Amino acid sequence: MNKPPSTPDPKSALASLPAETLLHELQVHQIELEMQNETLRQSQRELEQSRDRYVDLYDFAPIGYLTLSDTGQIAEINLTGAALLGVERKQLLSRRFAQFIAAGDRDCWHSHFSAALKQGGKQSCELALIREDGGVFHAQMDCLHITTDGFTRMARIAFSDISKRKILEDELKESQQLLRNLAEKTALLREEERKRIAREVHDELGQILTALRMDVALLALRFGEGNTALLEKTQGMTVLLDQANGCVRNIVSNLRPAALDIGIIPALRWLCNEYAVHSGSSCVLHTNEEQVDLSEVRGVAVFRIVQELLTNAARHARASSVKITLAQLDDNLHIAVCDNGKGFDPALQEKSQSYGLLGIRERAIALGGQVEIVSAPEQGTAVTIVVPTKPQRSRT
């Protein structure tokens, strides 16, 4: 029976090598090990440098970074974040972050934090935070859901002090409100001036023209018999005086339509008739309301808004038909002005800074209302205005 070949013993193989060859092999292995050790040391130095850079970037970033457990406890925080909260970093670990949220914003924070853990993705909000010394600052919070070791949920948060920005925003809002108040006051003064001028033109100039017409008629009656030239002259003067009276009536109506004193619905009907007469296009008012209880100021403002929209429809849209719909829902007045004109792109119109549309928006905002514009090239325009029938109790 043949025996299987035996495996050579490495030790016996090495022992059979000459001493010089064995020494050479050992030296080669030593050099390889030293090279590998040097490579490992270099990798370690690079890792340490990379870690130091990361730590510097993390700790000295211009915004605060922190990591929260799913129970809202602080697991990590950088130096900037600790400085924003006014607490040493080591004293912040394991503390609940919610204790630094202002009482009025805690419900917002809890819903925001829950959404970040459940929905994933980036969640952003603005909150008021309280420092350890009691100081309050506004912060922009950006949360991102992460999962460690496959199942532990945590949230990484970047937050920054936006108090200066909030101050600037508040100042800008205050400035905008002051400008709106000024524009509203200017509009009121302009309407008062329109009313005064209309009254004076009607009472003074209208009476003078009426008196002149009576004098001309009396002149023709007394001295016109047998005087053909005088009769022709007085007839011509009468025609001119009638034209002047017509101009006065138009001026008075344009300055302050008498229908405004009756109510907004008669005023809009008058406006539709005037539009149809001067533009040659159809303009119809649809409403089931018999009367809308509006103050004079609000009635005039709504009238001017619709008047501007009709002017745009005739001048720019070249519409052949305009429909106005008016309805009162609860305490709000809804007015829709739709035309079949050439339309436009609202986005491009905003960039062009159309002062007509801007004025309409500002008038509506001054009344506590809003304006919605729907339009597209060659598809007409629909403008919806919603304004409260009564002044709002609080305005921002």
Secondary structure, DSSP 8 states (H G I E B T S, - for coil): ---------HHHHHHHS-HHHHHHHHHHHHHHHHHHHHHHHHHHHHHHHHHHHHHHHHHT-SSEEEEEETTSBEEEE-HHHHHHHTS-HHHHTT-BGGGGB-GGGHHHHHHHHHHHHHH-SEEEEEEEEE-TTS-EEEEEEEEEEEEETTTEEEEEEEEEE-HHHHHHHHHHHHHHHHHHHHHHHHHHHHHHHHHHHHHHIIIIIHHHHHHHHHHHHHHHHHH-TT-HHHHHHHHHHHHHHHHHHHHHHHHHHHHS-GGGGT-HHHHHHHHHHHHHHHH-SEEEEEE--S-----HHHHHHHHHHHHHHHHHIIIII--SEEEEEEEEETTEEEEEEEE-S----HHHHHHTT-HHHHHHHHHHHHTT-EEEEEE-TTS-EEEEEEEESS--S---
